[in-house]
Amino acid sequence: MELWPFLALMTAVSVVVRFAPFVPERYRLAASMLVLLAFLCWAPFALDGFRTFQLARVATWVIVAMGLNILTGYNGQISLGHGALVALGAYTAALLMDSGEQMGFIDSSPWPFWSAIIMAGIITAVAGFLLGIPALRLSGPYLAIATLALAISFPSILHKYDAFTGGGQGVRISQPPPPPFLDGLIDRNQWLFYLSLLIALVMLLLAWSMLRGPLGRALVAVRDSEVAASAMGINVARTKVAAFTISAFYAGVAGGVYTQVLGTVTPESIDILQSINFLTAIVIGGLASIMGSILGAAALIFLPSDAPDLVGNIPGLNTNIVEKTPGAIQGAIVIFVILLMPYGVAGFLHRLARLRPASVLEWFRSRPASLRAWAADVRQDLADTWESRPWNRERFRGSGREER
């Protein structure tokens, strides 16, 4: 089955369940989520190996986007250096699982993949904590430039200490095989997808639970007004450092999962462009939104590979031009989404779900009157502009009808 018909079927069934009258109102959202999860579990058997690999990467980037959304969307701190944190987590997991000489001074035997992923998150959380303390003195574009410097310099550090990191060749690991009770039922590629999906679900549930609690409310309060948050008794410095630490932990876990999916990590695996794309993803998907993190991660994977083909199928477009300029097509789609959906795709979908037939009909009924009022305002503006022209003022004075 092709990817886009599969996604269309998954979306259609989940929407039907979400608004089905035969499902109790209090259970509709949970039922819709279960439908989506069931389709995702079926995906490795319905799609080919390349699409399964892409979905595993989507699940990995969902973790990064969720962590960055906690920092930027919920707390208002802009970071362009999350690629360096993801790379730190990826190298931590790779070196712990490598049986070569890189980590021989710690343990000659490789670590289990699950412990390597956890340790990658812990090490990166410590780095985020150390980064968050000096970041207290920065905000806005200054913080963004400071974190961007981290993303620029980190690959050079990896190349510098090549005896430890493997240099340009990076570190290669043995990808974890399926567990014994699944041996023969699924292959390694499918197992890596399920592993990524499971970890992404756990991290999303953790974020959902945390953001609904006191810490989530403190993050939003600091984002909206640090003065008001401080007056309410919130420790602003502690909250901002906590946001950096939690966001870095998510990036480290994602880096550990990314190592399992690829089986190797190099300094070029996550470059500066990837760091910028992480921020672009949550802007497209929607800031301060869990759904926005998911949609943004999907856009990050599928736009570069599928956007030229989808746009090329539009009647009247030159297919050769579309194929030669995939980056321009991707950028145009991003600009189009940002202009038409200022709150992201998730915000647009939330607003669309709140629409009722009566309100839609009322909107259409009010359009003629609104258009007539708009046309009258335009005519008045044009008349005022014409009367304010210099030659019109001179003619008015020459006629002896000056204003007194």
N, C-alpha and C positions, 0 to 999 in steps of 0.2 A: 504494500500500500504506500502511496506517496505521502509525503509529510503534510502538505497543506490540506488535502482532503481529510487526513486524520485529525489535524488540529481543528478544522472546521466542524467535524463530527463531534469531537470532544467538547468544544465550546457550545455547540447547539444543544447537546443533551444536558450539559450542566445548567444552561440557562433555562431550559424547560423545567428541570427539577427545581431550580431556584424559585420559579414563579408558578409552579403547579398548584392548582387549588386543592388537589387531593392529598397534598403533604401539609401537615400542620405548620402554621407560621413559625413557630419556635424551632422547628427542626429543618426548615428549608435550607438555611445556609450550610448546616452541617452535612445535609444530604448532598448538596451541590459539591461540597469539598470532597466527599467520599467518591462521587462520580468522577471527578477530576483525578483523584488518586488511583481509582480503578483503571482509568484509561492510561495513565502513566505507567502502571504496572504491566499493562498489556503492550505498551509501545515497543519494547525490544523484540517482541515476537511479530509485530505488525510491520515494523520498519526494517530497513536494511542496516548493515553494520555501521556505515558512515553516519547515518542519521542518529543511531543509538549513541555513537561517540559524541555527536554534537549535543544531544540531550544531556549526556553526562557533563559536558563542559558548561551547559546552561545551569545545571544544578550547582556546579562549583562556583560560578560567577554570581548565582543568587546569594550565596553566603557572603561574598565580598560586598555585593550591593546592599545587603541588609546591614552589614556592619558600617558601611559608609553612610547609609541613610540615618543610622542612629547618631552618627557624628555630625553630619551636615543637615539632614532634613529635620531631625528632632532637636538637635542642640545648636545648629547654626554655625558650626565651625567648618570652614571650607578646607578640604585637603585634596591636593593634586599628587600626593606622594604615596598613595595606597599601593601602587604597584611594587614599591620597594618593600613594604610590609608583607605583601603576598609572596614576593621572591624570598624574603627571609624565612617565612614559614615553609616554603617549598624546599629550600636548601637544608633547613633543619631536619625535616622529615627524610630527605634523600640521604643526608650524611648519617643519620641514625640507622637507616635501613641498609646502608652500604656496608658490605663485608670487606672492603678494601682498607687501605691504609689511612684514609681521611680521618676516621674516628677510631682508629685502632688504639689510641691512647686511653679511650674510655672503655670500650668493650669490643673485643674482636668478633663477636657474633652480632648479626643484625638484629635490630629491635622488631617486634611485631608491628604490623602496619597501624593498628589502632592506637598503640602507645606512642608511635612516632607522630601521628596526627595530633594527639593530645599535647605532646611535648612541643610540637610546632606552635600550637595556639598559646601555650604558656610562655614560651620564649618570646614570641612576638608581642604578647600582652605586656611583658616586662619592658620591651623596647618602646611600646606605645606609651607606657607610664612615664618612662624617661623622656620621651618626646613631648608629652603633654605638659610637663612642668614648665619648660621654657616657653611653650606655646601660649601660656597664660598672658604673656605680655604682648601677644600679637592677636590680630583679628582681621577679618575681611581679606582683602587682597594680599596683605602682608603675610598672613598665615599661609595663604595659598602658595605664594612664591617661596616661602621657607620650606614647605613640604615638597614643592616641585624640585627644589635643590636636592632634597634627599633622593628623589627618584632619578635625577640626573647622575648623581655621584655613585649610587649603589652598584651599578654594573661595573664601573671602573674599579671599585673595591674588590669585587669578585674576581676580576681579571688580575688584580695586583697580587692577591694571595692564591695563586693558582695551585700551589702545593696542597692547599687545604680544600679548595673549592673545585679543583679540576680545570680551572681556567676556561678557555673558550669551549672546550669539549664538555664541560659540566660534569654531572654525576648521573650515572645510570643505575637503576635499581631493578630488582625482579618484582614485577607486578604481582599483587596477591592473587592466588587462585581462588575459585569458588570454595566455600566451606564443604566439608565432606558430605553433609546431608543434601547438598545441591549438586554434587558431582554427577555429571551426566545429564542433568536437567537443563542447565544453562552453561554457556561458554564464559570465557574470561571477560569478553567485552560486555556481555549482558550483566555479569556480576559487578563490574566496575560502575555501570550505570545505576544498579540498585544500591550499591554502596554510597555513591554520590547523592542519590535521591534520599536515602535514609538520613544521612548526615545533614542534608539541607533541611529536611523536615524537622529534625531535632533542633537545629539552630533557629529556624523560624518560630517554632513553638516557644523556645526559650526567649526570643525577642518579644513575641506577643505577650507572654506572661510578664516580662520585665517592664514593657512599655505601659501596661495597664496598671502598674503599681506606683508607689511613691517616687521611685527613681525616674520613671517615664514622665510623670508630671513635673518633676524638678527639671528635667532636660528641656521640656517645652517652655517652662517658665523662664529659665535662663536664656533661651533663644529669643523669647519675645521681649524681655526687658530684664537686664541684669540688676538694675536698681530696684525694680519692684520685687524681683525674686529675693534679693538680699533683705529687703524690708519684711518679707514674709518669713524670714528665718532660714532660707536656703543658703547653704555654703556654696557660693558660686565657683570658687576655685576647685573645691573638691568635686563638684558636679562635672566641670569641664574636663578635669583630669580623668575622672571615671569614664566619661564618654570616649576619650582617646584610648583608654585602656581596653574597654569593651570592643570598640571598633577594631583595634589592632588584634585582639583575640580572634575575632571573626575572620580577619584577613589571614592570620596565621593558620587557622583551621582550613580555610579555603586553599591556601598554599600547600598544606599537607595532602589534601584530597587531590589537588591538581597534579602532584607528583605521582600519586597512584594511578591516575587516569592516563598520563602521558608515559610514565615509566622512565622519564629522564627530565632533567632540569638544567638549563644553561643560562648564562647572563642575559641572553637575548630572548628567553622565553617570555618574560614580562618586562617590556621596555617602557620608556616614558610615554609613548603613545597609548599604551594600555592603561597607564595611570589616568590619563586624561579621559579615556573612554569609560572608565569606571564612573567618573563624575557625570559624564554625558548620559550614561545609562540611567542613573537615578533621576536626572532631570527629565528625560524622555518618559520614563515610567511613572514618575510622580514622587516628589519629595514628601517625607513624613508619611510614607505609606508602605505597608508590607507588600501589598499587591503591586505597587509601583516598582519595588525591588525585583520582583519576579518578572514583570513585563520588561523592565529595563535590561535585565540579564539576557532574556530571550532576544531582545533587539540587538544586543551586543554580539551575539553569535550569528543570528540569521540575516541581519542586514547586509554584512559584507558578502555572504555567499549566495543569498537568494534575491536580494533587491534588484540587481541588474536584470535577472531573468523575469521577475514579476513586472518590472517597469517596461521591459522590452516587449511584453505581450500586449501592451496598450496599443490600440489601433492608431495609426498615424505617426508613430515614433520610428525613427531610424534605428534598427536593431544594431547595426554596425557601430554607430556612435555610442549607444548604450553599453555595448560590450567593451569599448575602448576606454570608457570613463566610469568605471564602477565606483571610484571614490567620490566623484561628483554626484552620482545618483544617491549614494548614501548620505552625503552632506545635504543634498536638497530635501531628502525625506526628513532628516533631523530638523531642518529649519521649518519645513511645512508643519511638522507635529508641534514644535514649540510655538509657532505663530497661532495655530488654530486651537491648541490645547495648552493654555498657559499653566494649568495645574497638572500637566502630564496626562498620559493615557489613562492611568488609574483614576485621576480626578474626573476626567471626562466620562468614564464608565460609571463612576459613582453618581454623577449628576444625571446621566442618562437613566440609571436605574430608579431614580427618585421621580422621574416624570410619570404623570398619570394622563390617561386619554383626555380627561376634561381640561387639564391645563394645556395640553397640546392644541386642542380645538379652540380654546380661548386665545391662545397665542396667534393662531391663524386668523381668527375673527378680528383681532386688534391690529393686524398688519396694515390694512388699507388706511386707517386713521393715522397710524404711526408714519406711514410713507407720505401721506399728505402733509403732516406736520413737519416732517423732515424736508420736503420739497419747499414748503413755505419758509423755513429757516434758511435754506440755501439761497432762495431768491432774495430774501432780506439781506443776507450777507453780501451777495453780489451787488445789490443796489447800494449798500453802504460803502463798499469798496470803490464802486464807480464814482460816487459823489465825493470821495476823499482824494481822487486823483488831482494832481497839481493843476492840470489844464482846466479841469472843471471848476476849481476854486477861482482861477483867474477870470474865467468867463462869468462866474457868478458876481465877482467884484465889478467887472466892466459893465454889467447890466444895471448897476446902481441899486442892486437888491442885497447889499451886504447885511450881514447880521449885525445888530446893534446890541 
